[in-house]
Amino acid sequence: MLTSVPEERWLAVRASFRDALDRFAELVLSVPDPHVKATAHWSIADTAAHVATTARLYRYLIPPGDPAQVAGLISATTVDNLASLNDDELDSYTEREPRAVVDRIRADLEHMLNASADLDPAMPISWLGGAKVPLAGAIAHMTNELLIHGRDIALPIGTPWTISAPDAALVFDLFIIGLARYGSGVFLDSDAPPRARRVAVEFRSPHTVPVTMVLQNGVLSAEEPDSRPDIRMTFDPETFMLMLFHRISKARAVLSGKLRISGPRPWLLPGFLRVVRAP
């Protein structure tokens, strides 16, 4: 578990969060037709509404929120049933008028920023599937929601949308690695039996802190890098996050040259990524 989050990283993720919120709100309000498809299943209006339901979740989870309101979601959600949860939440939240949705997102995320301002950024926050993340990781995850879904909305209407390497690096360091350090609960569980073999993947990027993620018996953890990883991954943070969240394929990520795989046992990576996955 993280004992501390450096002040500069805490300030950086809060600034990234604020910038992503402002850009996302401006983007949604600029859309000519919110009924245009943003993804295979969601319109632009649905995508913005999904971000609103995620923002409301954090309103309950960030102290002094009301985690009892979402206790069932927290305990039962896995990466494989999250899509059904998202659909249920969209059915419950019926607003699709862009201004109303943006106003709700802003209200909940301003609350998230204000409520967290004086808290310890390393404090554990309850998350989906009984997982825990550091408070700074929760801020980073919500930033990622704004960035990834902002890209979903911008692409079909031809509006430029950037996800910077430093912003994506904060999501990797604080949320992805925070989840590995604090415990993923049942979030990454699947029907497949866990493998006992230890698989260690070292991650390195000019923008992130070097780290090794270890998977053994279905349990994910994070360690300091050493000389014995099975796989070494050198990556561009934006490319890695787009791959992890299924916006680009693994083949495209590798062929771009922005994700390079080496190490003595690279054939173990597909099995690792079948467990360490995003919805």
VOPAGU-2260 file (C-alpha; in pm, 1 decimal, decimal comma):
REM VOPAGU-2260
SITE   aa  ch    i         X         Y         Z
SITE  MET   A    0       0,0       0,0       0,0
SITE  LEU   A    1     118,2     352,8     -72,7
SITE  THR   A    2     233,6     532,4     239,2
SITE  SER   A    3     232,6     869,5      67,3
SITE  VAL   A    4     164,8    1044,6    -261,8
SITE  PRO   A    5     420,3    1316,1    -346,3
SITE  GLU   A    6     264,7    1660,5    -330,4
SITE  GLU   A    7     363,6    1737,5    -689,5
SITE  ARG   A    8     176,7    1428,1    -812,7
SITE  TRP   A    9    -129,8    1521,4    -605,6
SITE  LEU   A   10    -130,2    1873,5    -746,4
SITE  ALA   A   11     -67,9    1740,1   -1096,6
SITE  VAL   A   12    -357,9    1492,5   -1092,1
SITE  ARG   A   13    -595,8    1755,6    -956,8
SITE  ALA   A   14    -490,5    1996,9   -1232,5
SITE  SER   A   15    -530,4    1719,5   -1490,8
SITE  PHE   A   16    -876,9    1642,4   -1350,8
SITE  ARG   A   17    -981,9    2006,8   -1371,2
SITE  ASP   A   18    -855,6    2045,3   -1726,9
SITE  ALA   A   19   -1026,1    1723,2   -1840,3
SITE  LEU   A   20   -1354,9    1831,0   -1679,7
SITE  ASP   A   21   -1350,1    2170,8   -1849,3
SITE  ARG   A   22   -1261,2    2022,2   -2188,8
SITE  PHE   A   23   -1523,3    1747,4   -2160,7
SITE  ALA   A   24   -1797,6    1991,5   -2065,9
SITE  GLU   A   25   -1707,8    2225,4   -2352,1
SITE  LEU   A   26   -1700,7    1933,1   -2594,9
SITE  VAL   A   27   -2042,2    1795,1   -2496,2
SITE  LEU   A   28   -2202,9    2137,1   -2522,5
SITE  SER   A   29   -2053,2    2188,1   -2870,3
SITE  VAL   A   30   -2198,3    1868,5   -3020,6
SITE  PRO   A   31   -2437,0    1945,9   -3312,7
SITE  ASP   A   32   -2637,4    1624,3   -3274,5
SITE  PRO   A   33   -2616,1    1428,6   -2944,3
SITE  HIS   A   34   -2793,6    1132,2   -3108,1
SITE  VAL   A   35   -2487,0    1050,9   -3319,9
SITE  LYS   A   36   -2324,7     720,5   -3222,8
SITE  ALA   A   37   -2014,4     757,7   -3007,0
SITE  THR   A   38   -1957,4     383,6   -2956,8
SITE  ALA   A   39   -2112,1      67,0   -3093,7
SITE  HIS   A   40   -2385,8      80,7   -2830,5
SITE  TRP   A   41   -2406,0     439,6   -2702,6
SITE  SER   A   42   -2494,4     772,6   -2858,9
SITE  ILE   A   43   -2302,7    1084,9   -2763,8
SITE  ALA   A   44   -2586,0    1169,8   -2522,3
SITE  ASP   A   45   -2564,5     822,5   -2365,0
SITE  THR   A   46   -2187,5     850,3   -2331,7
SITE  ALA   A   47   -2214,1    1183,3   -2149,7
SITE  ALA   A   48   -2486,3    1037,1   -1926,4
SITE  HIS   A   49   -2258,0     743,1   -1844,0
SITE  VAL   A   50   -1989,4     988,3   -1730,5
SITE  ALA   A   51   -2256,0    1154,8   -1514,8
SITE  THR   A   52   -2340,4     823,8   -1343,9
SITE  THR   A   53   -1971,2     761,1   -1273,8
SITE  ALA   A   54   -1935,1    1111,5   -1130,0
SITE  ARG   A   55   -2232,9    1045,7    -901,2
SITE  LEU   A   56   -2071,7     719,9    -783,3
SITE  TYR   A   57   -1769,2     916,1    -667,1
SITE  ARG   A   58   -1989,6    1168,5    -490,2
SITE  TYR   A   59   -2096,6     878,5    -267,6
SITE  LEU   A   60   -1746,7     728,5    -229,4
SITE  ILE   A   61   -1534,0    1034,1    -151,6
SITE  PRO   A   62   -1552,9    1118,4     221,8
SITE  PRO   A   63   -1779,4    1238,5     368,9
SITE  GLY   A   64   -1997,0    1067,4     106,7
SITE  ASP   A   65   -2258,2     801,0     159,1
SITE  PRO   A   66   -2107,0     465,3      54,1
SITE  ALA   A   67   -2418,5     282,5     171,6
SITE  GLN   A   68   -2592,7     422,9    -137,9
SITE  VAL   A   69   -2367,4     212,7    -361,3
SITE  ALA   A   70   -2264,9     -71,3    -128,0
SITE  GLY   A   71   -2415,6    -337,7    -353,4
SITE  LEU   A   72   -2231,3    -204,2    -657,3
SITE  ILE   A   73   -1904,0    -194,2    -470,9
SITE  SER   A   74   -1922,5    -550,5    -339,9
SITE  ALA   A   75   -2055,4    -732,0    -646,9
SITE  THR   A   76   -1904,2    -561,0    -951,0
SITE  THR   A   77   -1638,6    -731,9   -1160,8
SITE  VAL   A   78   -1475,2    -624,5   -1483,9
SITE  ASP   A   79   -1694,1    -876,4   -1667,7
SITE  ASN   A   80   -2030,4    -757,2   -1534,4
SITE  LEU   A   81   -1949,9    -387,4   -1535,0
SITE  ALA   A   82   -2110,7    -341,1   -1877,1
SITE  SER   A   83   -2444,1    -463,2   -1737,9
SITE  LEU   A   84   -2406,2    -231,4   -1440,2
SITE  ASN   A   85   -2339,6      61,9   -1672,6
SITE  ASP   A   86   -2650,8     -20,2   -1873,8
SITE  ASP   A   87   -2860,4     -43,2   -1556,2
SITE  GLU   A   88   -2727,4     292,0   -1437,8
SITE  LEU   A   89   -2808,8     450,8   -1775,0
SITE  ASP   A   90   -3161,1     311,1   -1756,5
SITE  SER   A   91   -3201,0     466,6   -1411,3
SITE  TYR   A   92   -3059,2     804,7   -1515,1
SITE  THR   A   93   -3285,1     913,2   -1798,5
SITE  GLU   A   94   -3161,0    1270,0   -1857,5
SITE  ARG   A   95   -3000,3    1317,1   -2199,8
SITE  GLU   A   96   -3023,8    1693,8   -2257,3
SITE  PRO   A   97   -2658,0    1800,8   -2286,3
SITE  ARG   A   98   -2673,1    2111,2   -2064,5
SITE  ALA   A   99   -2852,8    1925,9   -1784,4
SITE  VAL   A  100   -2608,5    1634,6   -1800,7
SITE  VAL   A  101   -2305,3    1864,9   -1800,3
SITE  ASP   A  102   -2445,2    2060,5   -1506,0
SITE  ARG   A  103   -2481,5    1737,2   -1307,8
SITE  ILE   A  104   -2130,2    1623,7   -1398,4
SITE  ARG   A  105   -1986,1    1958,9   -1296,2
SITE  ALA   A  106   -2175,1    1964,3    -965,4
SITE  ASP   A  107   -2061,8    1614,5    -866,8
SITE  LEU   A  108   -1702,3    1657,5    -979,0
SITE  GLU   A  109   -1666,0    2001,2    -820,4
SITE  HIS   A  110   -1787,1    1832,0    -502,6
SITE  MET   A  111   -1525,6    1558,6    -553,7
SITE  LEU   A  112   -1247,6    1815,7    -588,6
SITE  ASN   A  113   -1360,9    2025,6    -292,8
SITE  ALA   A  114   -1424,6    1730,5     -60,6
SITE  SER   A  115   -1081,7    1580,1    -132,9
SITE  ALA   A  116    -879,3    1901,2    -112,1
SITE  ASP   A  117    -762,9    1860,9     247,7
SITE  LEU   A  118    -759,8    1480,1     264,5
SITE  ASP   A  119    -455,3    1253,4     251,5
SITE  PRO   A  120    -411,2    1162,0    -118,0
SITE  ALA   A  121    -288,0     815,2     -13,6
SITE  MET   A  122    -596,2     733,7     197,4
SITE  PRO   A  123    -774,7     416,9      78,3
SITE  ILE   A  124   -1108,7     460,6     -98,4
SITE  SER   A  125   -1355,6     173,7    -141,5
SITE  TRP   A  126   -1395,6      89,8    -508,3
SITE  LEU   A  127   -1576,2    -156,6    -734,6
SITE  GLY   A  128   -1563,4    -526,1    -654,6
SITE  GLY   A  129   -1437,1    -470,1    -303,2
SITE  ALA   A  130   -1116,8    -317,4    -440,3
SITE  LYS   A  131    -936,7     -26,7    -280,2
SITE  VAL   A  132    -759,4     261,4    -449,2
SITE  PRO   A  133    -575,9     561,8    -307,5
SITE  LEU   A  134    -772,9     885,5    -310,1
SITE  ALA   A  135    -531,6    1020,2    -574,0
SITE  GLY   A  136    -606,1     706,9    -777,4
SITE  ALA   A  137    -980,6     775,7    -759,7
SITE  ILE   A  138    -917,6    1126,7    -893,1
SITE  ALA   A  139    -699,4     976,8   -1167,5
SITE  HIS   A  140    -964,8     720,0   -1260,9
SITE  MET   A  141   -1232,1     987,1   -1298,0
SITE  THR   A  142    -988,5    1187,8   -1508,7
SITE  ASN   A  143    -946,2     883,7   -1730,9
SITE  GLU   A  144   -1325,0     852,8   -1767,2
SITE  LEU   A  145   -1338,5    1211,6   -1892,8
SITE  LEU   A  146   -1044,1    1162,9   -2128,7
SITE  ILE   A  147   -1145,0     826,8   -2277,0
SITE  HIS   A  148   -1511,6     916,0   -2321,5
SITE  GLY   A  149   -1417,6    1260,9   -2446,6
SITE  ARG   A  150   -1226,9    1083,0   -2721,8
SITE  ASP   A  151   -1532,9     864,8   -2792,0
SITE  ILE   A  152   -1743,7    1177,6   -2842,7
SITE  ALA   A  153   -1486,3    1379,0   -3037,0
SITE  LEU   A  154   -1398,4    1116,9   -3299,7
SITE  PRO   A  155   -1738,6    1082,2   -3473,6
SITE  ILE   A  156   -1786,5    1458,3   -3497,6
SITE  GLY   A  157   -1431,7    1528,3   -3615,1
SITE  THR   A  158   -1330,6    1742,1   -3318,8
SITE  PRO   A  159    -963,2    1727,6   -3212,6
SITE  TRP   A  160    -912,4    1558,8   -2875,8
SITE  THR   A  161    -580,2    1499,2   -2705,5
SITE  ILE   A  162    -477,5    1270,7   -2422,2
SITE  SER   A  163    -130,4    1379,6   -2316,9
SITE  ALA   A  164     137,4    1138,0   -2204,2
SITE  PRO   A  165     166,9    1312,5   -1863,4
SITE  ASP   A  166    -209,6    1284,1   -1804,3
SITE  ALA   A  167    -216,2     916,3   -1903,0
SITE  ALA   A  168      92,6     857,3   -1686,4
SITE  LEU   A  169     -93,2     987,6   -1380,4
SITE  VAL   A  170    -373,9     739,5   -1448,4
SITE  PHE   A  171    -122,2     456,2   -1476,9
SITE  ASP   A  172      82,2     547,8   -1167,9
SITE  LEU   A  173    -198,5     648,3    -933,7
SITE  PHE   A  174    -494,3     436,5   -1044,9
SITE  ILE   A  175    -362,8     121,8   -1218,4
SITE  ILE   A  176     -66,3      73,6    -986,7
SITE  GLY   A  177    -267,4     205,4    -691,3
SITE  LEU   A  178    -523,9     -69,5    -752,8
SITE  ALA   A  179    -245,3    -330,0    -762,8
SITE  ARG   A  180     -92,7    -202,1    -438,2
SITE  TYR   A  181    -415,0    -156,6    -243,3
SITE  GLY   A  182    -589,6    -474,2    -360,7
SITE  SER   A  183    -823,6    -542,6    -653,0
SITE  GLY   A  184   -1080,6    -738,7    -450,5
SITE  VAL   A  185   -1296,0    -946,9    -685,2
SITE  PHE   A  186   -1294,0    -684,1    -961,6
SITE  LEU   A  187   -1055,0    -882,1   -1185,6
SITE  ASP   A  188   -1210,3   -1221,3   -1108,0
SITE  SER   A  189   -1344,1   -1439,8   -1388,5
SITE  ASP   A  190   -1478,7   -1791,9   -1432,4
SITE  ALA   A  191   -1133,5   -1920,7   -1529,8
SITE  PRO   A  192    -936,4   -2085,6   -1246,5
SITE  PRO   A  193    -640,5   -1872,3   -1133,2
SITE  ARG   A  194    -295,8   -1992,8   -1230,9
SITE  ALA   A  195     -40,8   -2057,5    -960,4
SITE  ARG   A  196     254,2   -1955,5   -1175,9
SITE  ARG   A  197     404,1   -1620,3   -1081,5
SITE  VAL   A  198     417,0   -1375,7   -1373,3
SITE  ALA   A  199     611,4   -1051,0   -1327,9
SITE  VAL   A  200     581,4    -768,1   -1582,4
SITE  GLU   A  201     810,8    -468,1   -1552,9
SITE  PHE   A  202     667,4    -140,1   -1684,7
SITE  ARG   A  203     891,0     149,4   -1786,8
SITE  SER   A  204     813,9     482,5   -1947,4
SITE  PRO   A  205     982,5     824,8   -1941,2
SITE  HIS   A  206     662,0     957,9   -1781,3
SITE  THR   A  207     593,3     695,3   -1511,9
SITE  VAL   A  208     761,2     549,2   -1205,4
SITE  PRO   A  209     931,5     216,6   -1290,9
SITE  VAL   A  210     729,6     -67,1   -1139,9
SITE  THR   A  211     672,2    -441,2   -1166,2
SITE  MET   A  212     320,5    -584,0   -1157,8
SITE  VAL   A  213     301,7    -941,3   -1031,9
SITE  LEU   A  214      16,7   -1185,5   -1088,6
SITE  GLN   A  215       5,4   -1509,5    -889,5
SITE  ASN   A  216    -290,2   -1727,0    -789,4
SITE  GLY   A  217    -522,1   -1462,6    -931,5
SITE  VAL   A  218    -382,8   -1195,2    -699,3
SITE  LEU   A  219    -234,7    -878,6    -848,3
SITE  SER   A  220      35,4    -685,2    -664,3
SITE  ALA   A  221     303,4    -426,2    -737,9
SITE  GLU   A  222     672,4    -442,4    -651,1
SITE  GLU   A  223     987,2    -242,9    -707,0
SITE  PRO   A  224    1164,8    -342,2   -1031,2
SITE  ASP   A  225    1440,0    -602,5   -1003,6
SITE  SER   A  226    1650,7    -807,9   -1243,4
SITE  ARG   A  227    1406,4   -1100,6   -1267,9
SITE  PRO   A  228    1092,0    -996,9   -1457,3
SITE  ASP   A  229     938,2   -1238,6   -1703,2
SITE  ILE   A  230     842,3    -952,9   -1934,7
SITE  ARG   A  231     962,9    -597,9   -1981,8
SITE  MET   A  232     723,8    -345,2   -2132,4
SITE  THR   A  233     842,8      -4,4   -2247,0
SITE  PHE   A  234     541,0     206,4   -2328,7
SITE  ASP   A  235     389,9     537,5   -2416,5
SITE  PRO   A  236     124,8     598,6   -2146,5
SITE  GLU   A  237    -145,3     722,4   -2386,7
SITE  THR   A  238    -100,9     418,9   -2612,6
SITE  PHE   A  239    -109,3     179,6   -2318,3
SITE  MET   A  240    -427,2     329,7   -2172,5
SITE  LEU   A  241    -603,0     329,5   -2511,5
SITE  MET   A  242    -506,9     -36,4   -2552,9
SITE  LEU   A  243    -610,2    -131,3   -2199,5
SITE  PHE   A  244    -951,9      29,0   -2246,2
SITE  HIS   A  245   -1000,4    -130,3   -2590,2
SITE  ARG   A  246    -980,9     188,3   -2798,7
SITE  ILE   A  247    -694,2      47,0   -3003,7
SITE  SER   A  248    -591,7    -314,3   -3055,5
SITE  LYS   A  249    -286,5    -477,4   -2902,5
SITE  ALA   A  250    -147,8    -528,0   -3251,5
SITE  ARG   A  251    -186,0    -159,5   -3335,3
SITE  ALA   A  252     -18,3     -59,7   -3008,5
SITE  VAL   A  253     282,2    -281,3   -3082,2
SITE  LEU   A  254     305,2    -192,0   -3451,8
SITE  SER   A  255     303,8     178,8   -3364,0
SITE  GLY   A  256     636,2     128,3   -3187,4
SITE  LYS   A  257     492,8     295,9   -2878,2
SITE  LEU   A  258     462,8     -30,3   -2685,8
SITE  ARG   A  259     766,6    -259,4   -2691,1
SITE  ILE   A  260     784,4    -604,3   -2536,0
SITE  SER   A  261    1103,3    -782,3   -2430,3
SITE  GLY   A  262    1228,8   -1006,1   -2152,0
SITE  PRO   A  263    1297,3   -1379,0   -2117,6
SITE  ARG   A  264     932,9   -1500,3   -2126,8
SITE  PRO   A  265     721,7   -1264,1   -2342,7
SITE  TRP   A  266     478,8   -1547,0   -2427,6
SITE  LEU   A  267     334,8   -1508,7   -2075,4
SITE  LEU   A  268     198,5   -1160,5   -2152,9
SITE  PRO   A  269    -131,9   -1269,0   -2318,8
SITE  GLY   A  270    -224,4   -1472,2   -2009,8
SITE  PHE   A  271    -134,0   -1179,2   -1785,0
SITE  LEU   A  272    -352,1    -942,1   -1990,3
SITE  ARG   A  273    -646,8   -1183,1   -1981,9
SITE  VAL   A  274    -657,2   -1120,8   -1606,7
SITE  VAL   A  275    -525,4    -765,0   -1581,7
SITE  ARG   A  276    -789,8    -613,6   -1805,8
SITE  ALA   A  277   -1035,3    -328,8   -1831,2
SITE  PRO   A  278   -1402,8    -345,7   -1933,6
